[in-house]
Amino acid sequence: MDLLRLITCGNVDDGKSTLLGRLLHDTKSIFEDQWEAVQQASVRRGDPATNLALLTDGLRAERERGITIDVAYRYFATPRRKFILADCPGHFEYTRNMVTGASSAQLALLLVDVRNGLTEQTCRHAFLASLLRIKHLIVCVNKMDLVDFRQDAFEHVRNQFMAYAERLEGLDIQFIPIAALTGDNVVEKSARLSWFDGPPLLYTLETVYVGNEINHVDARFPVQLVIGPSDAAPSFQGCAGQVASGIFRPGEEIMHFPSRQCARVTAIHGPGGPVNEAFHPMSVVLETDPPLPLARGDLLAKPNNQPTTGQEFESMLCWLSATPFDPARRYVLRHTSNAIACTITQVRYKLDITTLHRNQNALPLAMNDLARVTLHTSAPLCYDSYRKNRQTGCLILVDAADNTTVAAGMIL
Amino acid sequence: MSRLHLSQIDALEHEAIHILREAAAQFPRTAILFSGGKDSLVLAALARRAFAPGPAPFPLLHIDTGHNFAETLEFRDRLARELGFRLLVRTVQDTLDRGRAVEETGANASRNALQSVTLLDAIAELNFDAAIGGGRRDEEKARAKERIFSHRDASGHWHPHHQRPELWNLYNGRKNPGEHFRVFPLSNWTELDVWAYIAREKLPLPSLYFSHERDVFLRNGTLLAASPLLPLQAGEQVSRERVRFRTVGDLTCTGAVRSRASTLEEIIAEVAAARQTERGTRYDDRRSDSAMEDRKRAGYF
């Protein structure tokens, strides 16, 4: 059994929580006591039937306001796969949550209300999925029950969406007509949608091939911490970390950054003992000969495939904080295992996600804004472009005064 | 499955180890919250692996309500010794004796909520920057929204609506003095994953998890262990049953389930077919629909 990380996104009222509740319910991931609690809450609220959305609306304020206000993680499994699902709210002011949920997702499930067709928010979500390099996008055209399960209604939305998506790169898009409330085409193929020849949603989720989004070519190993000698192993020296990309094997030559010193990998220790190869997302310990001048924040790569090293680079930035960017404030950049002082030296343009228009009047840079910026770090950084390498191309900015995470960046 | 691909349990193990190492790298003083329950056992085992061949740079911290099952405490002491961890214990009784909190009264009184006071006092006393917990997002709906690095303000409170966004595998542990973090390496595990890992790694467990005979009684739909700490109310009757516990918390609020599962394999089969969440046997969550959220805001585990 393997693991698939996905996000769901869509407008408020497109039926996201209902679909999620449906998936959880129909994969028998709902327990009796949860179901009873939701039934009771539905009665208290005066809902006409058991409100599946209540299964996933976690925090009290959300249940009261009826909208999901933060990323929530859900778990369900079928005999084929375990799913970790980030439930992203569709409300405009919370778009930053979509970026958060999308950052670790391999697949995005985008809900569209068939009656409303393509909205601005749908375009934003599809664009963000593409920007964050999510490979697979499944567009669920929902509420088919409210248009009598008509094929032309589904196709109208699909054509609208395809016209927009032509401008997005790297996405593998599938469309599925569903009715989350009644369960049509969610787990079982629906007789009322017999004109649709594809499989239902759950089968698609179970079978979509997701191994291909991991970079197994460019070997990168950020040093997370150094494991030194101890009573149990008086002469041990190794570096612990998670392989960001590529493959490391004992016997191979590696290059240490920033020293550019080369060494041979003598052993790789996984959680259960020595391993013959290490790849993303494995957490391992590498031993080298000769030992290297290791410190947290260093990077191991290979002599014939090196990362870019520099102090100034271009990045797309999504501003996450309610406090806009302020050139007077100090920011700390976190990138792999590094934390380093950083300034935004130029905001080149702000991107209108709906029209993809570049607005040269880029300031203020405020919450939910996407901008292309130039970043300058106080010391050299080893990185790759996000397009090439999600792990060594991503970064966050932290406000040095209040310690909050204010922006997410993707190196260009 | 292709060669360069991890099974889900391996993927979760590697992720948890990355988080444990990140906690060690970002926080000078960190403890593992350890109850002797299955989640904290898995945490301790993962911490051993994350820093091998060196020692894990964390002590174990147990907040003892004084209402624990004797089996759990015995097991706790033995395991800490065997794995080579330093074990720190702070008691709710001490918190009460010092007048930091007042015991609940009434029929359903529990020390469960008081643990938060003892825990926060311990974190302040021992000057911890972070406490690593075995909390999982599948346990409860308020937990589903909690970050892996979860910030606590200077009074130890969680602010669910002002959480730091958490992206990729970049964890932001910056904080001011007096504040602390809770770190949850098992966030993405489910109950079944925990059991599958225990079975695969053959981790020892307290006997409470396995089917045994015990005197129990029924209160508000929950089977509780007969104990001097739980005076019987009108109409309640003790009976001898074959039961096991799905969690091993405070015995005044931890319910048993009727079960014949006496091996790990049988427990896994039972969990896979279970019709109740494991916290469904926790009396403390049933007080209101947002009981967990209210306790978490106040600094609970």
Boltz contact constraints between the chains, C-beta under 6 A:
constraints:
  - contact:
      token1: [A, 1]
      token2: [B, 8]
      max_distance: 6.0
  - contact:
      token1: [A, 2]
      token2: [B, 8]
      max_distance: 6.0
  - contact:
      token1: [A, 3]
      token2: [B, 8]
      max_distance: 6.0
  - contact:
      token1: [A, 3]
      token2: [B, 11]
      max_distance: 6.0
  - contact:
      token1: [A, 31]
      token2: [B, 276]
      max_distance: 6.0
  - contact:
      token1: [A, 31]
      token2: [B, 277]
      max_distance: 6.0
  - contact:
      token1: [A, 32]
      token2: [B, 275]
      max_distance: 6.0
  - contact:
      token1: [A, 32]
      token2: [B, 276]
      max_distance: 6.0
  - contact:
      token1: [A, 33]
      token2: [B, 276]
      max_distance: 6.0
  - contact:
      token1: [A, 33]
      token2: [B, 277]
      max_distance: 6.0
  - contact:
      token1: [A, 33]
      token2: [B, 280]
      max_distance: 6.0
  - contact:
      token1: [A, 58]
      token2: [B, 141]
      max_distance: 6.0
  - contact:
      token1: [A, 58]
      token2: [B, 142]
      max_distance: 6.0
  - contact:
      token1: [A, 58]
      token2: [B, 144]
      max_distance: 6.0
  - contact:
      token1: [A, 58]
      token2: [B, 145]
      max_distance: 6.0
  - contact:
      token1: [A, 59]
      token2: [B, 160]
      max_distance: 6.0
  - contact:
      token1: [A, 60]
      token2: [B, 290]
      max_distance: 6.0
  - contact:
      token1: [A, 60]
      token2: [B, 293]
      max_distance: 6.0
  - contact:
      token1: [A, 70]
      token2: [B, 145]
      max_distance: 6.0
  - contact:
      token1: [A, 72]
      token2: [B, 144]
      max_distance: 6.0
  - contact:
      token1: [A, 72]
      token2: [B, 145]
      max_distance: 6.0
  - contact:
      token1: [A, 73]
      token2: [B, 137]
      max_distance: 6.0
  - contact:
      token1: [A, 73]
      token2: [B, 144]
      max_distance: 6.0
  - contact:
      token1: [A, 75]
      token2: [B, 138]
      max_distance: 6.0
  - contact:
      token1: [A, 75]
      token2: [B, 190]
      max_distance: 6.0
  - contact:
      token1: [A, 82]
      token2: [B, 8]
      max_distance: 6.0
  - contact:
      token1: [A, 84]
      token2: [B, 188]
      max_distance: 6.0
  - contact:
      token1: [A, 100]
      token2: [B, 165]
      max_distance: 6.0
  - contact:
      token1: [A, 100]
      token2: [B, 167]
      max_distance: 6.0
  - contact:
      token1: [A, 103]
      token2: [B, 167]
      max_distance: 6.0
  - contact:
      token1: [A, 103]
      token2: [B, 168]
      max_distance: 6.0
  - contact:
      token1: [A, 211]
      token2: [B, 2]
      max_distance: 6.0
  - contact:
      token1: [A, 211]
      token2: [B, 5]
      max_distance: 6.0
  - contact:
      token1: [A, 216]
      token2: [B, 4]
      max_distance: 6.0
  - contact:
      token1: [A, 224]
      token2: [B, 21]
      max_distance: 6.0
  - contact:
      token1: [A, 225]
      token2: [B, 21]
      max_distance: 6.0
  - contact:
      token1: [A, 225]
      token2: [B, 25]
      max_distance: 6.0
  - contact:
      token1: [A, 227]
      token2: [B, 54]
      max_distance: 6.0
  - contact:
      token1: [A, 230]
      token2: [B, 54]
      max_distance: 6.0
  - contact:
      token1: [A, 232]
      token2: [B, 53]
      max_distance: 6.0
  - contact:
      token1: [A, 233]
      token2: [B, 53]
      max_distance: 6.0
  - contact:
      token1: [A, 236]
      token2: [B, 53]
      max_distance: 6.0
  - contact:
      token1: [A, 240]
      token2: [B, 21]
      max_distance: 6.0
  - contact:
      token1: [A, 242]
      token2: [B, 18]
      max_distance: 6.0
  - contact:
      token1: [A, 271]
      token2: [B, 13]
      max_distance: 6.0
  - contact:
      token1: [A, 271]
      token2: [B, 17]
      max_distance: 6.0
  - contact:
      token1: [A, 271]
      token2: [B, 49]
      max_distance: 6.0
  - contact:
      token1: [A, 279]
      token2: [B, 4]
      max_distance: 6.0
  - contact:
      token1: [A, 281]
      token2: [B, 14]
      max_distance: 6.0
  - contact:
      token1: [A, 282]
      token2: [B, 14]
      max_distance: 6.0
  - contact:
      token1: [A, 283]
      token2: [B, 14]
      max_distance: 6.0
  - contact:
      token1: [A, 283]
      token2: [B, 17]
      max_distance: 6.0
  - contact:
      token1: [A, 283]
      token2: [B, 18]
      max_distance: 6.0
  - contact:
      token1: [A, 296]
      token2: [B, 25]
      max_distance: 6.0
  - contact:
      token1: [A, 320]
      token2: [B, 165]
      max_distance: 6.0
  - contact:
      token1: [A, 334]
      token2: [B, 170]
      max_distance: 6.0
  - contact:
      token1: [A, 394]
      token2: [B, 168]
      max_distance: 6.0
  - contact:
      token1: [A, 396]
      token2: [B, 167]
      max_distance: 6.0
  - contact:
      token1: [A, 396]
      token2: [B, 170]
      max_distance: 6.0
  - contact:
      token1: [A, 398]
      token2: [B, 172]
      max_distance: 6.0
  - contact:
      token1: [A, 398]
      token2: [B, 174]
      max_distance: 6.0
  - contact:
      token1: [A, 403]
      token2: [B, 174]
      max_distance: 6.0
  - contact:
      token1: [A, 403]
      token2: [B, 175]
      max_distance: 6.0
  - contact:
      token1: [A, 404]
      token2: [B, 164]
      max_distance: 6.0
  - contact:
      token1: [A, 405]
      token2: [B, 164]
      max_distance: 6.0
  - contact:
      token1: [A, 405]
      token2: [B, 165]
      max_distance: 6.0
  - contact:
      token1: [A, 405]
      token2: [B, 172]
      max_distance: 6.0
  - contact:
      token1: [A, 408]
      token2: [B, 167]
      max_distance: 6.0
